[in-house]
Amino acid sequence: MLRHTPSITSGLRTSKRFVLPLASLLVWTAVAFSAVTWGLRWSAAGVSPSQSPPTAPALPALDTAAVARSLGAAPVQAAAAPTLDSRFQLQGVMAGTTSQGAALIAVDGQVAKPFRVGATVAEGLVLQSVQGRRVSLGATQEGAPSLVLELPAKK
């Protein structure tokens, strides 16, 4: 007499019954994980400035003179303001009558520019007159000269 034994195929049928639901569960778990991850990323991108990390406090301003003294440097005196006549250098004159003429003047070490009598040379100074090797500058055309410039001596 033959005994009836369950076949191997019946065991495979029961395992096939669990494979499909298990695979489906794994896929949906991955989908949920992805959705949560992207949701957290998007919400982190909209962080308000009040939630940003605190910044370091600003350092106090340095007193460079005090630092130099503490390192043994000699005290530095402030540079003297340039005098009015040191700002201007007369480089050429083309004289005519007192009301006509022109002068080539360098202002504050820049390139020399030509100025006619009556032209503004710098703020508050007008070329008043040209005579021989000298020019007069003043506040107005007719006022008293506040500065007289002369060409350097010939070599």
C-alpha positions, 0 to 999 in steps of 0.5 A, a space after each residue: 500500500 502506498 502512502 500518500 505523502 504531500 508533494 513538494 509542489 504543494 509546499 511551493 504553492 504555499 510559499 508563492 502565496 506569501 511572496 507577492 504580499 511580502 514584495 508588495 509590503 517592501 515596495 510600499 515601505 520604500 515609497 513611504 520612506 522616500 516620501 518622508 525623506 523628501 518632505 523633510 528636505 522641502 520643509 528644511 529648505 524653508 527655514 526662517 531666519 529666526 531659526 538660523 544658527 546665531 552668528 559670532 559677536 563682532 570684534 571691538 575696533 582696534 586702536 592701532 596707535 595703542 598696539 604700536 605703542 605696546 610693541 615699542 614703536 615710536 609715537 606717530 604724529 599726524 601728517 600736516 595738512 598740505 599748505 595752499 602753495 604746495 598744492 599747486 605747481 606752475 609749469 608754464 605761462 603764456 602771457 598776454 595783457 593782464 586780462 588775457 593769457 593762460 597758465 599750465 598748472 598741476 594741482 595736487 600732483 596730478 597732470 598739469 592742465 591749461 587754465 585761461 585767466 578767469 578760469 577756476 583752478 581749484 575749488 575757491 581759486 580762480 586764475 586772476 592774472 598772468 604776468 611774465 613768469 608769475 600768475 596770481 590766484 584768488 577767490 574772485 577775478 577782481 579780489 585780492 590775490 591769495 596765492 602767487 605762483 612763479 615758474 622755477 628759475 632757468 637752469 
